[in-house]
Amino acid sequence: MPAEPDLARLVRTIGDPTRIRMLTLLLNGRALTAKELSYGTGVEPATGTVHLQRLLADSLVVARSQGRHKYFNLASSDVARCIESLMVVAKPARTELTTSLPPIQIARFCYDHLAGRIATQMTDALQSKRVIRIQEGELEVTSKGERWFHEFGVDLVSLSRSRRKLASACLDWSERRDHVGGALGAALAQRMLTLQWITREPDTRVAHVTRRGRLGLHRQFGIHLGPG
């Protein structure tokens, strides 16, 4: 019989505050050095190296050498989804009340697809247009959706040939509602970058909607963000 997964060890690994912060820093998909991860989590490089060795041992991150530097990434999209799922069930940290949402809750990258208020509103609009259908956590593209995505510039045929799941309903940790994940979610985000509807804030997961994007989101999805 196959050995059971060692969940207790995994929980101990990601339950450490420094290691979970390292994994969160890597969620934006950018490769980081040990020193960057250490300073980003507020520990000395020697301490950071010890934590990275544990993450490597448990196959949560991978490392590659380039020149004199070693760069770290999340080991897979499964690891990214695991961290995002933990964010969904975790209680929010105590913060000061504000009158507006912080940028990371408005639009951000969930590994390689768009998340946050904008992403869930887009998902709602796609369901209203009957472009996609979400039932019991499963996302399906309708026949009408195949035409819509083609017109929007997303090649579903190429995406369906990939080993990656075409589309998934990804539960948004800040909105507590679904947004579009999987290969389709990544393609949508890339298309919005190409159209210059959004830009990525360097070294963070935050995405900003451009003036062109505000017009496009209103026209295609009925999302009104106001002047900006």
N, C-alpha and C positions, 0 to 999 in steps of 0.2 A: 504494500500500500504506500502511496506517496506520502511524504512527510507533511504534516500540517504547517501552515505559515506561522512563523514566530511573531505573532502580533504583539506580545508583551515587549519583546526587544524593540520592535518598530516604534511602539508608543514611548518607550524610554528614550529612544534616539530623537524623535521629533518633538518630544515633550520638553526638552531642554530649551530655555528661552533663547540662548545664543544660536543654537542650531536652527530653530524654527525661524528666527529672524534672517539667518543666512538663506534658507530656502525661499523665504518671501522675497528677498532681494533678487533672487535668481528667476523669479516668476516672469519678469519682463522679457526674458529670452536673451538678454545680453550676457556674454561671457565675462566673468570677473576674476581677478587674481585673488590669491589668498590674502594679500595685504588689503585690497579693496573690501573684501568681505569682512575682514577683521575690524577695520576702522568703521565700516558701515554698521557693525553691530556693537561697537564700543568696547572691543577687547584688544589686547595686545596681539601682535602677529603670532607670537609663539603659542598663545592660548588658542587663537583662531585655527592654527594648523592642526592642533589636537582635535578640535571639533570637526574639521574637514576630513580628517582621517576616519572618524567615526561615520560620517555621512558617506564617504567612499566605501567603507567596509559594508555598509548596509544597502549599497547600490542606489542611493538616493541622488547622488551627483556623479558626474564623470569629469575627468580632467584630461586636458591635452596640452602638450608642450609646444610652444612656438618661440623660437629663439631662446632667450634667457628666461622667459616667463612661462608659467603654467596657468592655464585658464580653466575655470570651473563652470559647468552648466548643470541644470537639472538632468537627471539620467533619461527621462522620458516624459511624454505628455501625461502618462498615468500618474507620475509623481506630481505634476502640476495640478491635475484634477483632484488629487488627494488633498493637497494644501488648500485649494479653493473650497473643497467640501468641508474641511475643518473650519474655514472662515464662516461658512454658512451656519454651522451649529454652535460656534463659539459665541459667548455673550460679548456684546460690544464693550470696549474699554471705556472707563468713565472719562468723559470729555466735557468741556464747557459747551453750553448751549449756544448755537449760532442761528442766525436768521436765514442762512443759505447753506446748500450742500457743499462740502469740500470738493475740490476738483476730481479727486480719485473716485468719488461716488457718482459724479456726473458722467464721466467717460474714462475708461481705462482699458488696458489690454489684459485679458485673462489668458495668459500664455501667448497665444498667437491670434486670438479673436477678440472682438470688442465686447466689453461688459459695462455695467453701470446703468444709470437712468436712461441714457440714450439708447443703449442696446436693448433694454427691455421694452422701451416704447417702439423701437423698430420691430421687434418680435410681435408685439401686439398688433401693429399695423399690418404685418405680413399675414397674420392669422385673419384679420378682418377682411383683407383682400382675397382670402382663400388661396394664398400662395403657398402657405405651409399649414400643416395640421399637427397639433400636439395633443396626444391622448395618453394618459397614464405615464407621463414622462418620456414618451417616444415621439420623435419629430419625423414627419414625413413631408416630402415635397409633392404637391399636387400636380396634375397635368397642366393646370393654369400656371402653376409656379414654374414649371419647366420653361414656358414661354417668357414669363416675367424675368427670370434670372438671365436668360439668353439676351433679352433686350437691355438688361442692366449691365451686361458685360461679364457675367460669370459663366464659365464653361462647365456645365454640369457633367457633360460626357467625359471630359478629362478627369474631373474630380472623382467620378464613379469608378474609374480605372485604378485609382489609388488603393493601396492596402488599408488606408485609414478609413474609418467610418465616415460616410458621406455627411451626415448631419446628426446632431444630438441636441437634446434640450438640456442646457447647462444651467443649474440653479445659481442665480446671482447672489453673492453673499451680502451685498449691501441692500439690494431691492427685495430679496427673498422671493423672487419670481424668475421664470425662465428667460434666458436669452439663447440665441443660436450659437451652438458650438460645432465641433467637428471640422472636417475639411471645408464645409460650406461656410461656417462662421469665419474661418481664417481667410477664405476667398473674398467674402464680403468686406472684411476689414482691409484687405489688401486693395480691393477695388476702390474703397473710400480714400485710402492713401493716394492711389493713382489719380483719382479725380480731384485731389487736394481738398477734400471735404474735412479731413482731420489731419492733424500733425501729432507726432509723438514728442513728449517732453524728454529731453536727453536724460539718460541714466535713471529714469523712473518708469512706472507703468501708466502714468497719466497720459490721456489723449485730449487734445484741444480741438474743438470744432471751429473751423475757419468761417469767414463771412460767406465764402462760396458754399461751404457745407451747410450753413444755416438755410440758405436758399434751397439747396438740394434736398435736405431732410424735410423741409416743408413741402416741397413739390412732390417728392416720391413717397413720403411716409406720413405726411400731415402733421409733422412735429414742428411746433412753433417755439423757438428759443428766444425770440425777441432780438433786438439790436445787439451787436457785440463787436 
